[in-house]
Amino acid sequence: MTEWELRYTRDGYADALLELGEKDPRIVVLDADLAKSTQTERFKLRFPDRFVDCGVAEQNLMATAAGLAATGKIVFASTFAIFATGRAYDQVRNTIAYSDLNVKICASHGGITVGEDGSSHQALEDIALMRAVPRMKVVVPADYYEAREAVKAVAYLDGPAYVRLGRPKAPVLFSEDYRFRFGKCLLMRPGRDVTIIACGYLLHKALQAAELLADEGIEAEVLNLHTVKPLDREGVLESVARTGRVVTCEEHTVLGGMGSAVAELLAEEMPTPMRMVGIRDRFGVSGSAEELVEHFGLGARHIAEAARLLCHGDNGGKTRR
């Protein structure tokens, strides 16, 4: 298996904020008493007059962010994903998105890899919630560099955006010169037998799964679908047309997340044998990040098995076109 350097996606966020703050006085940052965890503390120390700690009051955080954006500021609002999308959903939907305000919700601690904090802090539905909000853009970076560049990109997109960051260090898959293309999936590995579509922390698991499959003679194409909304319809359809099979994998419930977005597209445009690797209608539990990845069936071997079943003909009665 390939070994990678490990870095926090949260650090990529912090570095992007500092760069943006130096160049643009309209950039302001809000947090909900979690600045050390979200890494917005670094912006606070550099630009104290453009930082507001709203305390443990996430609904007020989003309402304040909306007010600042209405005055022409570009606002980054940060807290844990479970609170940004769940506790403050009404304010995100009705105050920020309805008014199409320039609030960028950059939420850390998304997914099951929050680990020992347990179910109350593990956001497993956040992508689904944000996908459903009109005008909201949804980005799930996979590593430090992608997080850094994605944050810089969404800063100057009109309207609201949701950027999902993780808690643990993630493998570094890109380099200093990485160019983030909003709304365009990225081909990580070419293949002809099955398309594996991943985002966020599970992208490296998808690449490991492709290595396992290659040892068996199965050539898996791996796509990084970092922008979940708007979906790169053309990029996904082109890949699936090549392979005729698709596996999606995400650190999120299979209900309404990235896999659902792909399934919706394929159902309308190109019905294709498909399997989803994700969390199936369950709450999280406590444990280390990697223990939980294995416990919930999100590891490389689980992704490879889903692809293997498709390639060996277990397609729910469907055959390859």
PAZAPA-4460 file (N, C-alpha, C; in steps of 0.05 Angstrom, whole numbers, plus 32768, in hexadecimal, padded with zeros to 4 digits):
% residues 321
    n_x    n_y    n_z   ca_x   ca_y   ca_z    c_x    c_y    c_z   seq   type   mol
   8011   7FE8   8000   8000   8000   8000   8011   8019   8000     1      M     A
   8008   802D   7FF2   8016   8047   7FF1   8016   8054   800D     2      T     A
   802C   8060   8015   802D   806F   802E   802F   808D   8028     3      E     A
   801F   809C   8037   801E   80B9   8032   8025   80C8   804C     4      W     A
   802E   80E1   8048   8031   80F4   805E   8015   80FA   8068     5      E     A
   8013   8101   8082   7FFA   8107   808E   7FF9   8125   8097     6      L     A
   7FE3   8132   8090   7FDF   814E   8099   7FC1   8153   809D     7      R     A
   7FBB   8166   80AE   7F9F   816E   80B3   7F93   817E   809D     8      Y     A
   7F7B   8178   8095   7F6D   8189   8082   7F67   81A4   808F     9      T     A
   7F63   81A4   80AA   7F5E   81BD   80B9   7F76   81D0   80B6    10      R     A
   7F8E   81C6   80B4   7FA5   81D7   80B0   7FA4   81E5   8095    11      D     A
   7F9B   81D6   8081   7F97   81E2   8067   7F84   81F9   8067    12      G     A
   7F6E   81F5   8076   7F5B   820A   807A   7F67   8223   8087    13      Y     A
   7F76   821E   809C   7F82   8235   80AB   7F96   8244   8099    14      A     A
   7FA6   8235   808A   7FBA   8242   8078   7FAC   8252   8062    15      D     A
   7F96   8248   8058   7F87   8257   8044   7F7B   8270   8050    16      A     A
   7F70   826F   8068   7F65   8287   8075   7F7A   829C   8078    17      L     A
   7F92   8295   8081   7FA7   82A9   8084   7FAE   82B6   806A    18      L     A
   7FB0   82A6   8055   7FB6   82B1   803B   7FA0   82C4   8031    19      E     A
   7F88   82BB   8034   7F71   82CC   802C   7F70   82E5   803C    20      L     A
   7F74   82E3   8056   7F73   82FA   8068   7F88   830F   8062    21      G     A
   7F9F   8306   8059   7FB5   8319   8052   7FAD   8329   8039    22      E     A
   7F9F   831D   8027   7F99   8329   800D   7F7F   8339   800D    23      K     A
   7F6C   8331   801D   7F51   833C   801A   7F45   8344   8035    24      D     A
   7F42   835E   803B   7F37   8366   8055   7F19   835F   8059    25      P     A
   7F0C   8355   8044   7EF0   834D   8047   7EEE   8332   8055    26      R     A
   7F03   8323   8057   7F03   8309   8063   7F00   830B   8081    27      I     A
   7EEB   82FF   808C   7EE7   82FE   80A9   7EE1   82E1   80B1    28      V     A
   7EE8   82DA   80C9   7EE5   82BE   80D2   7ED6   82BD   80ED    29      V     A
   7EC3   82AB   80EE   7EB3   82A6   8107   7EB7   828A   8110    30      L     A
   7EB6   8286   812A   7EB7   826B   8135   7EA5   8269   814D    31      D     A
   7EA1   8251   8157   7E8E   824B   816D   7E9D   823E   8184    32      A     A
   7EB1   824C   818E   7EC0   8242   81A6   7ED0   8229   81A0    33      D     A
   7ED8   8226   8186   7EE7   820F   817E   7EFF   8216   816D    34      L     A
   7F09   822F   8171   7F1E   8239   815F   7F38   8228   815F    35      A     A
   7F3E   821C   8176   7F56   820B   8177   7F52   81F2   8166    36      K     A
   7F3A   81E7   8167   7F34   81CE   8159   7F31   81D3   813B    37      S     A
   7F23   81E9   8133   7F1F   81EE   8117   7F37   81FC   810A    38      T     A
   7F4A   8205   811A   7F63   8212   8112   7F5E   822F   8109    39      Q     A
   7F46   823A   810F   7F41   8257   8109   7F50   8269   811D    40      T     A
   7F5A   825D   8132   7F69   826D   8146   7F81   827B   8139    41      E     A
   7F8C   826F   8125   7FA3   827B   8117   7F9B   8295   8109    42      R     A
   7F83   8296   80FD   7F79   82AE   80F1   7F73   82C3   8107    43      F     A
   7F68   82BA   811D   7F62   82CC   8134   7F7B   82DA   813D    44      K     A
   7F91   82CC   8140   7FAA   82D8   8149   7FB5   82EC   8135    45      L     A
   7FB2   82E6   811C   7FBD   82F8   8107   7FAA   8310   8101    46      R     A
   7F90   830B   8102   7F7D   8320   80FB   7F67   8322   8111    47      F     A
   7F6E   832A   8129   7F5A   832A   813F   7F41   833B   813A    48      P     A
   7F44   8350   812A   7F2D   8361   8124   7F1A   8356   8110    49      D     A
   7F22   833F   8104   7F10   8333   80F0   7F08   8316   80F8    50      R     A
   7F09   8312   8112   7F02   82F7   811D   7EED   82FC   8133    51      F     A
   7ED8   82EB   8133   7EC3   82EC   8147   7EBF   82D0   8152    52      V     A
   7EC2   82CD   816C   7EBB   82B3   8179   7E9F   82B7   8184    53      D     A
   7E8C   82A8   8179   7E70   82AA   8180   7E68   8298   8197    54      C     A
   7E7C   828A   81A2   7E76   8278   81B9   7E67   825F   81B0    55      G     A
   7E5E   8250   81C3   7E50   8237   81BD   7E33   823F   81B7    56      V     A
   7E30   824A   819F   7E16   8255   8196   7E16   8254   8178    57      A     A
   7E14   823D   816C   7E18   823A   814F   7E03   8247   813F    58      E     A
   7DEA   8249   8149   7DD5   8257   813A   7DDC   8274   8139    59      Q     A
   7DE6   8280   814F   7DEE   829C   814E   7E06   829F   813C    60      N     A
   7E18   828C   813B   7E2F   828D   8129   7E26   8291   810C    61      L     A
   7E14   8280   8103   7E0B   8282   80E8   7DFB   829B   80E2    62      M     A
   7DEB   82A4   80F5   7DDC   82BD   80F2   7DEF   82D5   80F0    63      A     A
   7E04   82D5   8101   7E18   82EA   8100   7E27   82EA   80E6    64      T     A
   7E2E   82D2   80DD   7E3C   82CF   80C3   7E2B   82DB   80AD    65      A     A
   7E11   82D6   80AE   7DFF   82E0   8099   7DFF   82FF   809A    66      A     A
   7DFD   830A   80B2   7DFD   8327   80B5   7E16   8334   80AA    67      G     A
   7E2D   8328   80B0   7E46   8333   80A6   7E48   8331   8088    68      L     A
   7E3F   831A   807D   7E40   8317   8060   7E2E   832B   8052    69      A     A
   7E17   8332   805F   7E05   8345   8053   7E11   8361   8051    70      A     A
   7E27   8366   8060   7E34   8380   805F   7E4C   8380   804B    71      T     A
   7E4F   8369   803D   7E65   8367   8029   7E7D   8358   8031    72      G     A
   7E7D   834C   8049   7E93   833B   8052   7E92   8320   8045    73      K     A
   7EA9   8313   8043   7EAA   82F7   803B   7EB0   82E8   8055    74      I     A
   7E9C   82D8   805E   7E9C   82CE   8079   7EA2   82B0   8079    75      V     A
   7EB5   82A7   8089   7EBA   828B   808E   7EB0   8285   80AA    76      F     A
   7E9D   8272   80AC   7E91   826A   80C5   7E9A   824D   80CB    77      A     A
   7EA5   8249   80E2   7EB0   822F   80E9   7EA7   8224   8104    78      S     A
   7EA1   820B   8104   7E9C   81FC   811D   7E9E   81DE   8114    79      T     A
   7E96   81CC   8125   7E96   81B0   811E   7E7E   81AC   810A    80      F     A
   7E82   8199   80F8   7E6E   8194   80E3   7E52   818D   80EE    81      A     A
   7E52   817E   8104   7E38   8176   8110   7E28   818E   8119    82      I     A
   7E36   81A3   8123   7E28   81BB   812D   7E22   81CE   8116    83      F     A
   7E35   81D1   8103   7E31   81E4   80ED   7E19   81DD   80DC    84      A     A
   7E15   81C3   80D8   7DFF   81BA   80C6   7DE6   81B1   80D4    85      T     A
   7DE9   81A7   80ED   7DD2   819D   80FB   7DC5   81B2   810D    86      G     A
   7DD5   81BB   8120   7DCA   81CE   8134   7DC2   81E9   8127    87      R     A
   7DD1   81F1   8112   7DCC   820B   8106   7DBE   8209   80EB    88      A     A
   7DB1   81F2   80E5   7DA6   81EE   80CA   7D92   8204   80C2    89      Y     A
   7D81   820C   80D4   7D6D   8221   80CE   7D7A   823B   80C5    90      D     A
   7D8F   8243   80D3   7D9D   825C   80CC   7DAD   8259   80B2    91      Q     A
   7DB8   8241   80AE   7DC7   823D   8095   7DB3   823E   807D    92      V     A
   7D9D   8231   8080   7D89   8230   806A   7D7C   824B   8065    93      R     A
   7D6F   8255   807B   7D5D   826C   8077   7D6B   8287   8079    94      N     A
   7D82   8289   8086   7D8F   82A3   8089   7DA6   82A6   8075    95      T     A
   7DB5   8291   8072   7DCD   8292   8060   7DC5   828B   8043    96      I     A
   7DBC   8273   803F   7DB8   8269   8023   7DA0   8277   8015    97      A     A
   7D8B   827C   8024   7D74   8289   8017   7D7B   82A4   800C    98      Y     A
   7D8D   82B2   801A   7D96   82CD   8012   7DAE   82CC   8000    99      S     A
   7DB8   82B4   7FFB   7DCF   82B0   7FE9   7DE8   82C0   7FF2   100      D     A
   7DEE   82BE   800C   7E03   82CE   8018   7E1E   82C0   8016   101      L     A
   7E33   82D0   8016   7E4E   82C6   8014   7E59   82BC   802E   102      N     A
   7E4D   82A7   8038   7E56   829A   8050   7E61   827E   8049   103      V     A
   7E7A   827A   8050   7E87   8260   804B   7E89   8251   8065   104      K     A
   7E79   823C   8067   7E78   822B   807F   7E8E   8216   807D   105      I     A
   7EA3   821A   808B   7EBA   8206   808A   7EBA   81F7   80A4   106      C     A
   7EAE   81E0   80A4   7EA9   81D0   80BC   7EBD   81BA   80BF   107      A     A
   7EC9   81B7   80D6   7EDC   81A2   80DB   7ECE   818B   80E9   108      S     A
   7EDD   8175   80ED   7ED4   815E   80FC   7EBB   8151   80EE   109      H     A
   7EBC   8150   80D4   7EA7   8142   80C5   7EAC   8124   80C5   110      G     A
   7E96   8115   80C4   7E98   80F8   80C0   7E9D   80E8   80D9   111      G     A
   7EA2   80CE   80D4   7EA5   80BB   80EA   7EC1   80BD   80F7   112      I     A
   7ED4   80C8   80E9   7EF0   80C9   80F3   7EF4   80DD   8109   113      T     A
   7EDE   80EB   8112   7EE0   80FA   812B   7EE8   80E7   8141   114      V     A
   7EE1   80CE   813E   7EED   80B9   8150   7EE0   80B8   816C   115      G     A
   7EF1   80BB   8180   7EEA   80B6   819B   7ED4   80CA   81A6   116      E     A
   7ED0   80E0   8198   7EBB   80F3   81A1   7E9F   80E7   819F   117      D     A
   7E9C   80D3   818E   7E84   80C3   818C   7E6E   80D0   817C   118      G     A
   7E56   80C3   817E   7E40   80C9   816D   7E37   80E6   816D   119      S     A
   7E37   80F2   8185   7E2D   810E   8187   7E3D   8122   8177   120      S     A
   7E57   811A   8170   7E68   812D   8162   7E6F   8123   8145   121      H     A
   7E64   810D   813D   7E6A   8101   8123   7E55   8109   810F   122      Q     A
   7E5B   811C   80FD   7E48   8125   80E9   7E48   8111   80D2   123      A     A
   7E33   8101   80D0   7E30   80ED   80BB   7E1B   80F5   80A7   124      L     A
   7E0D   810C   80AC   7DF7   8114   809A   7DFB   8130   808E   125      E     A
   7E12   813C   8094   7E16   8158   808D   7E17   815D   806F   126      D     A
   7E22   814B   8060   7E23   8150   8043   7E07   814F   8038   127      I     A
   7DF7   813C   8041   7DDB   813A   8038   7DCB   8153   803F   128      A     A
   7DCF   815D   8057   7DC1   8176   805F   7DC9   818D   804E   129      L     A
   7DE3   8191   8049   7DEC   81A8   8039   7DE6   81A4   801B   130      M     A
   7DE7   818C   8011   7DDF   8187   7FF5   7DC3   8191   7FF0   131      R     A
   7DB2   818D   8003   7D95   8193   7FFF   7D8F   81B1   8001   132      A     A
   7DA1   81C1   800B   7D9C   81DD   800D   7DA0   81EB   7FF3   133      V     A
   7D8C   81F9   7FE8   7D90   8207   7FCF   7DA7   821B   7FD0   134      P     A
   7DB6   821E   7FBB   7DCC   8231   7FB8   7DE6   8229   7FC7   135      R     A
   7DE4   8214   7FD8   7DFC   820C   7FE7   7E0E   81FB   7FD7   136      M     A
   7E28   8202   7FD7   7E3D   81F2   7FCA   7E4A   81E1   7FDF   137      K     A
   7E51   81C8   7FD8   7E5C   81B5   7FEB   7E76   81AA   7FE1   138      V     A
   7E8B   81AD   7FF1   7EA6   81A4   7FEA   7EB1   8193   8001   139      V     A
   7EBE   817D   7FFA   7EC9   816A   800D   7EE6   8164   8006   140      V     A
   7EF9   8174   8010   7F15   8171   8008   7F21   8157   8014   141      P     A
   7F35   814C   8006   7F41   8133   800E   7F5A   8136   801F   142      A     A
   7F69   814C   801B   7F82   814E   8029   7F88   816C   802F   143      D     A
   7FA0   8171   803B   7FA7   818C   8043   7FA7   819F   802B   144      Y     A
   7FB4   8197   8015   7FB6   81AA   7FFE   7F9B   81AE   7FF1   145      Y     A
   7F8B   819A   7FEF   7F70   819D   7FE3   7F5F   81AF   7FF5   146      E     A
   7F61   81AC   800F   7F52   81BD   8021   7F5B   81DA   801E   147      A     A
   7F75   81DF   801D   7F7F   81FA   801B   7F75   8207   8001   148      R     A
   7F78   81F9   7FEB   7F70   8205   7FD2   7F52   8207   7FCE   149      E     A
   7F43   81F4   7FDA   7F26   81F5   7FD8   7F1B   820E   7FE7   150      A     A
   7F26   8213   7FFE   7F1E   822A   800E   7F23   8244   7FFF   151      V     A
   7F3A   8246   7FF3   7F40   825E   7FE3   7F2D   8261   7FCB   152      K     A
   7F25   824A   7FC0   7F13   824B   7FA9   7EF7   8254   7FB1   153      A     A
   7EEC   8248   7FC6   7ED0   824E   7FCE   7ECE   826A   7FD8   154      V     A
   7EE4   8276   7FE2   7EE2   8291   7FED   7ED7   82A5   7FD9   155      A     A
   7EDC   82A0   7FBF   7ED4   82B3   7FAB   7EBE   82A9   7F98   156      Y     A
   7EB1   8293   7FA1   7E99   828A   7F93   7E81   8299   7F9F   157      L     A
   7E6F   82A2   7F8F   7E57   82B0   7F99   7E46   829D   7FA9   158      D     A
   7E3C   82A7   7FC0   7E29   8298   7FD0   7E36   8285   7FE4   159      G     A
   7E25   8275   7FF2   7E2F   8265   8008   7E3D   824B   7FFE   160      P     A
   7E4E   8241   8010   7E5C   8228   800A   7E60   8219   8024   161      A     A
   7E61   81FF   8022   7E67   81ED   8039   7E80   81DD   8032   162      Y     A
   7E95   81E0   8042   7EAE   81D1   803F   7EB1   81BF   8057   163      V     A
   7EB3   81A5   8052   7EB4   8191   8068   7ED1   8189   806C   164      R     A
   7EDA   818D   8085   7EF6   8186   808D   7EF5   8170   80A2   165      L     A
   7F0B   8162   80A5   7F0B   814C   80B8   7F1A   8152   80D2   166      G     A
   7F1A   813F   80E4   7F29   8141   80FD   7F45   8135   80FA   167      R     A
   7F47   811D   80F0   7F62   8110   80F1   7F74   811B   80DB   168      P     A
   7F8E   8115   80DD   7FA0   811B   80C7   7F98   8108   80B0   169      K     A
   7F99   8113   8098   7F93   8104   8080   7FAB   8101   806E   170      A     A
   7FAD   80EB   8060   7FC4   80E8   804D   7FC6   80FF   8039   171      P     A
   7FDE   8108   8034   7FE2   811E   8021   7FE4   8111   8005   172      V     A
   7FD1   8117   7FF5   7FCF   810B   7FDA   7FD8   811E   7FC4   173      L     A
   7FDA   8138   7FCB   7FE1   814C   7FB7   7FFA   815A   7FBF   174      F     A
   8001   8170   7FB1   801A   817E   7FB6   8015   819C   7FB6   175      S     A
   802A   81AA   7FBB   8028   81C8   7FBE   801C   81D5   7FA6   176      E     A
   801F   81CA   7F8E   8015   81D7   7F76   7FF9   81CD   7F6E   177      D     A
   7FEC   81BF   7F80   7FD1   81B4   7F7A   7FBE   81CB   7F73   178      Y     A
   7FAF   81C6   7F5D   7F9B   81DA   7F54   7F7F   81CE   7F58   179      R     A
   7F70   81DB   7F69   7F55   81D3   7F6F   7F42   81DE   7F59   180      F     A
   7F32   81CD   7F4D   7F1F   81D5   7F39   7F03   81D0   7F44   181      R     A
   7EF6   81E5   7F4E   7EDC   81E3   7F59   7EC8   81D7   7F45   182      F     A
   7EB8   81C3   7F4E   7EA4   81B8   7F3D   7EAE   81A3   7F29   183      G     A
   7EC8   819C   7F29   7ED3   8189   7F17   7EE0   8172   7F25   184      K     A
   7ED7   815A   7F21   7EE3   8143   7F2E   7EFF   813F   7F23   185      C     A
   7F0F   8131   7F32   7F2C   812D   7F2B   7F32   8110   7F28   186      L     A
   7F3C   8109   7F10   7F44   80ED   7F0C   7F5E   80E7   7F1B   187      L     A
   7F5D   80D5   7F2E   7F74   80CD   7F3E   7F83   80B5   7F33   188      M     A
   7F74   80A4   7F25   7F7F   808B   7F1B   7F6E   8081   7F04   189      R     A
   7F79   807D   7EEC   7F68   8073   7ED6   7F62   8055   7ED9   190      P     A
   7F4C   804D   7ECD   7F45   8030   7ECE   7F2F   802B   7EB9   191      G     A
   7F28   8011   7EB6   7F14   800A   7EA2   7EFE   7FF8   7EAC   192      R     A
   7F02   7FED   7EC5   7EEF   7FD8   7ECE   7EDA   7FE3   7EE1   193      D     A
   7EE1   7FF7   7EF1   7ECE   8001   7F04   7ED7   801D   7F0C   194      V     A
   7EC4   802F   7F11   7ECB   804A   7F1B   7EC6   804B   7F38   195      T     A
   7EDA   8053   7F47   7ED7   8058   7F64   7ED7   8076   7F68   196      I     A
   7EC1   8081   7F73   7EBE   809E   7F78   7EBF   80A2   7F96   197      I     A
   7ED2   80B4   7F9E   7ED5   80B9   7FBB   7ED8   80D7   7FBF   198      A     A
   7ED5   80DE   7FD9   7EDB   80FA   7FE1   7EE6   80FA   7FFD   199      C     A
   7EF4   810F   8004   7EFD   8113   8020   7F10   80FD   8029   200      G     A
   7F0E   80F6   8042   7F20   80E4   804F   7F22   80C8   8041   201      Y     A
   7F0D   80C0   8034   7F0C   80A5   8028   7F19   80A4   800D   202      L     A
   7F23   80BB   8002   7F30   80BA   7FE8   7F49   80A8   7FE9   203      L     A
   7F59   80AA   7FFE   7F71   8099   7FFF   7F69   807C   8002   204      H     A
   7F52   8077   8010   7F49   805B   8012   7F41   8050   7FF6   205      K     A
   7F35   8061   7FE6   7F2E   8059   7FCB   7F46   8053   7FBA   206      A     A
   7F5C   8063   7FBD   7F74   805D   7FAF   7F81   8043   7FB8   207      L     A
   7F80   803E   7FD2   7F8A   8025   7FDC   7F79   800D   7FD2   208      Q     A
   7F5F   8011   7FD0   7F4E   7FFC   7FC5   7F55   7FF6   7FA8   209      A     A
   7F5B   800B   7F99   7F63   8007   7F7D   7F7D   7FF7   7F7B   210      A     A
   7F8F   7FFB   7F8E   7FA8   7FEB   7F8F   7FA1   7FCE   7F94   211      E     A
   7F8F   7FC9   7FA7   7F87   7FAD   7FAD   7F7B   7FA0   7F94   212      L     A
   7F6A   7FAF   7F87   7F5C   7FA4   7F6F   7F6F   7F9F   7F58   213      L     A
   7F83   7FB0   7F56   7F97   7FAD   7F40   7FA6   7F92   7F43   214      A     A
   7FAA   7F8A   7F5C   7FB8   7F71   7F61   7FA7   7F59   7F57   215      D     A
   7F8D   7F5E   7F53   7F7B   7F49   7F4A   7F74   7F4C   7F2C   216      E     A
   7F81   7F5F   7F1F   7F7B   7F64   7F03   7F63   7F75   7EFD   217      G     A
   7F59   7F83   7F12   7F42   7F95   7F0E   7F4D   7FB2   7F0D   218      I     A
   7F48   7FC0   7EF8   7F52   7FDB   7EF4   7F3D   7FEF   7EFD   219      E     A
   7F40   7FFA   7F14   7F2D   800D   7F1F   7F35   802A   7F19   220      A     A
   7F22   8039   7F0F   7F26   8056   7F0B   7F1D   8064   7F25   221      E     A
   7F2D   8077   7F2F   7F26   8084   7F47   7F22   80A2   7F42   222      V     A
   7F0A   80AC   7F4A   7F04   80C8   7F47   7F02   80D5   7F62   223      L     A
   7F0E   80ED   7F64   7F0B   80FE   7F7C   7EF5   8111   7F77   224      N     A
   7EDE   810D   7F83   7EC6   811E   7F80   7EC5   8132   7F97   225      L     A
   7ED9   8144   7F97   7EDC   8156   7FAE   7EC5   816A   7FAF   226      H     A
   7EB9   8171   7F97   7EA2   8182   7F97   7E89   8171   7F94   227      T     A
   7E7A   816E   7FAA   7E62   815E   7FAA   7E4B   816D   7F9E   228      V     A
   7E4A   8187   7FA2   7E36   8198   7F96   7E42   81B2   7F8E   229      K     A
   7E41   81BB   7F75   7E34   81AD   7F5E   7E44   8195   7F55   230      P     A
   7E36   8180   7F4E   7E42   8167   7F45   7E4D   816A   7F29   231      L     A
   7E65   815F   7F25   7E71   815F   7F0A   7E64   8149   7EFA   232      D     A
   7E4D   814F   7EEE   7E3E   813B   7EE0   7E4E   812F   7EC9   233      R     A
   7E5B   8140   7EB9   7E6A   8137   7EA2   7E81   8125   7EAA   234      E     A
   7E90   812D   7EBF   7EA7   811D   7EC7   7E9F   8102   7ED1   235      G     A
   7E8A   8101   7EE1   7E80   80E7   7EEB   7E76   80D5   7ED5   236      V     A
   7E66   80E0   7EC3   7E5B   80D0   7EAD   7E70   80C6   7E9A   237      L     A
   7E85   80D6   7E95   7E9A   80CD   7E84   7EA9   80B5   7E90   238      E     A
   7EAE   80B6   7EA9   7EBC   80A0   7EB6   7EAB   8087   7EB7   239      S     A
   7E92   808A   7EBE   7E81   8073   7EC1   7E7B   8066   7EA5   240      V     A
   7E7A   8077   7E91   7E77   806C   7E75   7E8F   805B   7E6E   241      A     A
   7EA6   8061   7E78   7EBE   8051   7E72   7EBE   8036   7E80   242      R     A
   7EB4   8036   7E99   7EB7   801E   7EA9   7E9D   800D   7EAC   243      T     A
   7E86   801A   7EAB   7E6D   800C   7EAD   7E65   8003   7EC9   244      G     A
   7E75   800A   7EDD   7E6E   8003   7EF9   7E79   8019   7F0A   245      R     A
   7E6C   801D   7F22   7E75   8033   7F33   7E71   802C   7F50   246      V     A
   7E85   8033   7F60   7E84   8031   7F7D   7E89   804D   7F88   247      V     A
   7E78   8056   7F9A   7E7D   806F   7FA8   7E85   8069   7FC5   248      T     A
   7E96   807A   7FD0   7E9E   8076   7FEC   7EA1   8091   7FF9   249      C     A
   7E96   8093   8011   7E96   80AC   801F   7E93   80A7   803D   250      E     A
   7E9E   80B9   804D   7E9D   80B8   806A   7E83   80C6   8073   251      E     A
   7E6C   80BA   806C   7E53   80C8   806F   7E3D   80B3   806B   252      H     A
   7E25   80B8   8073   7E0F   80A6   806E   7E0B   80A3   8050   253      T     A
   7E02   808B   8048   7DFC   8087   802B   7DE2   8094   8024   254      V     A
   7DD3   809F   8037   7DBA   80AC   8032   7DBF   80CA   802C   255      L     A
   7DBE   80D2   8013   7DBE   80EE   800D   7DDA   80FA   8009   256      G     A
   7DEF   80EB   800B   7E0A   80F6   8009   7E15   80F6   7FEC   257      G     A
   7E2F   80F4   7FEA   7E3C   80F4   7FD0   7E33   80DD   7FBF   258      M     A
   7E31   80C5   7FCB   7E28   80AE   7FBB   7E0C   80B2   7FB0   259      G     A
   7DFB   80BE   7FC0   7DE0   80C3   7FB7   7DE0   80D7   7FA0   260      S     A
   7DF2   80EB   7FA1   7DF4   80FE   7F8B   7DFB   80F0   7F71   261      A     A
   7E0E   80DD   7F73   7E17   80CE   7F5B   7E00   80BC   7F52   262      V     A
   7DF3   80AF   7F64   7DDD   809D   7F5D   7DC6   80AC   7F4F   263      A     A
   7DC0   80C4   7F59   7DAB   80D4   7F4D   7DB2   80DB   7F30   264      E     A
   7DCC   80E2   7F2B   7DD5   80E8   7F10   7DD3   80D0   7EFE   265      L     A
   7DDD   80B9   7F07   7DDD   80A2   7EF7   7DC1   8097   7EF1   266      L     A
   7DAF   809A   7F05   7D94   8091   7F01   7D86   80A0   7EEA   267      A     A
   7D8D   80BA   7EE8   7D81   80CB   7ED3   7D8F   80C8   7EB8   268      E     A
   7DAA   80C5   7EB8   7DB9   80C7   7EA0   7DC5   80AD   7E96   269      E     A
   7DCD   809B   7EA8   7DDC   8083   7EA0   7DD9   806D   7EB5   270      M     A
   7DC3   8060   7EB7   7DBF   804A   7ECB   7DD7   8037   7ECA   271      P     A
   7DE3   8033   7EE1   7DFD   8024   7EE2   7DFE   8013   7EFC   272      T     A
   7E08   7FFB   7EFA   7E0C   7FEB   7F13   7E1D   7FFB   7F27   273      P     A
   7E14   7FFC   7F3F   7E21   800F   7F53   7E1F   8003   7F6F   274      M     A
   7E33   8009   7F7F   7E33   8004   7F9B   7E3D   801C   7FAA   275      R     A
   7E32   8020   7FC2   7E3A   8036   7FD3   7E48   802C   7FEC   276      M     A
   7E5F   8037   7FF2   7E6D   8031   800A   7E6A   804A   801C   277      V     A
   7E5D   8046   8033   7E58   805C   8045   7E4A   8051   805E   278      G     A
   7E40   8063   806E   7E34   805B   8087   7E16   8057   8082   279      I     A
   7E0B   8040   808B   7DF0   8038   8083   7DDD   803B   809A   280      R     A
   7DD1   8053   809B   7DBB   8059   80AD   7DC1   8052   80CA   281      D     A
   7DD9   805C   80D3   7DE2   8057   80EE   7DEE   8070   80FA   282      R     A
   7DED   8072   8114   7DFC   8087   8122   7E19   807C   8126   283      F     A
   7E2B   808E   812D   7E46   8087   8132   7E4A   807B   814E   284      G     A
   7E62   8072   8153   7E6A   8068   816D   7E86   8073   8173   285      V     A
   7E90   806F   818B   7EAB   8079   8192   7EC0   8064   818A   286      S     A
   7ED7   806F   8183   7EEE   805E   817C   7F02   806F   816D   287      G     A
   7F19   8064   8167   7F2D   8073   8157   7F23   8075   813B   288      S     A
   7F2E   8089   812C   7F25   808E   8111   7F27   8075   8100   289      A     A
   7F3E   8067   8100   7F41   8050   80EF   7F30   8038   80F8   290      E     A
   7F2D   8036   8112   7F1B   8021   811C   7EFF   8025   8111   291      E     A
   7EF6   803E   8111   7EDA   8043   8108   7ED8   8040   80E9   292      L     A
   7EED   8047   80DB   7EEC   8043   80BE   7EE8   8025   80B8   293      V     A
   7EF6   8014   80C7   7EF3   7FF7   80C3   7ED8   7FEE   80CD   294      E     A
   7ED0   7FF8   80E5   7EB7   7FEF   80F1   7E9F   7FF4   80DF   295      H     A
   7E9F   800B   80D1   7E88   8012   80C0   7E8C   800A   80A3   296      F     A
   7EA1   7FFA   809D   7EA4   7FEF   8083   7EAC   8004   806E   297      G     A
   7EBE   8016   8076   7EC7   802C   8063   7EE3   8029   805A   298      L     A
   7EF1   8013   8061   7F0D   8010   805B   7F12   8008   803E   299      G     A
   7F2C   8007   8038   7F34   8000   801C   7F29   7FE4   8014   300      A     A
   7F2A   7FD2   8027   7F22   7FB6   8020   7F03   7FB5   801B   301      R     A
   7EF4   7FC7   8029   7ED7   7FC8   8025   7ED1   7FD4   800A   302      H     A
   7EE0   7FE9   8003   7EDC   7FF6   7FE8   7EE3   7FE2   7FD2   303      I     A
   7EF9   7FD4   7FD6   7F02   7FC0   7FC2   7EED   7FAA   7FBF   304      A     A
   7EE2   7FA1   7FD5   7ECE   7F8C   7FD4   7EB5   7F95   7FC5   305      E     A
   7EAC   7FAE   7FC9   7E95   7FB8   7FBA   7E9A   7FB9   7F9C   306      A     A
   7EB3   7FC1   7F95   7EBA   7FC1   7F79   7EBC   7FA5   7F6E   307      A     A
   7EC7   7F93   7F7E   7ECB   7F77   7F76   7EAF   7F6A   7F70   308      R     A
   7E9C   7F6F   7F81   7E81   7F64   7F7D   7E75   7F6D   7F63   309      L     A
   7E79   7F87   7F5C   7E6F   7F91   7F43   7E7D   7F84   7F2B   310      L     A
   7E97   7F82   7F2D   7EA6   7F78   7F17   7EA2   7F5A   7F12   311      C     A
   7E9B   7F4B   7F27   7E96   7F2F   7F25   7E79   7F28   7F20   312      H     A
   7E69   7F3D   7F1A   7E4E   7F38   7F10   7E38   7F3A   7F24   313      G     A
   7E3D   7F41   7F3E   7E28   7F44   7F52   7E1D   7F60   7F4F   314      D     A
   7E0C   7F64   7F3B   7E03   7F7F   7F34   7DE5   7F82   7F39   315      N     A
   7DDA   7F71   7F4A   7DBD   7F73   7F50   7DAD   7F6D   7F37   316      G     A
   7DB6   7F59   7F27   7DA7   7F52   7F0F   7DAE   7F61   7EF6   317      G     A
   7DC0   7F75   7EF9   7DC7   7F85   7EE2   7DE1   7F7A   7ED6   318      K     A
   7DE5   7F7E   7EBD   7DFE   7F76   7EB0   7E0C   7F8F   7EA5   319      T     A
   7E25   7F8C   7EA1   7E35   7FA3   7E97   7E2C   7FA9   7E7A   320      R     A
   7E29   7FC3   7E74   7E21   7FCB   7E59   7E37   7FC6   7E45   321      R     A
***
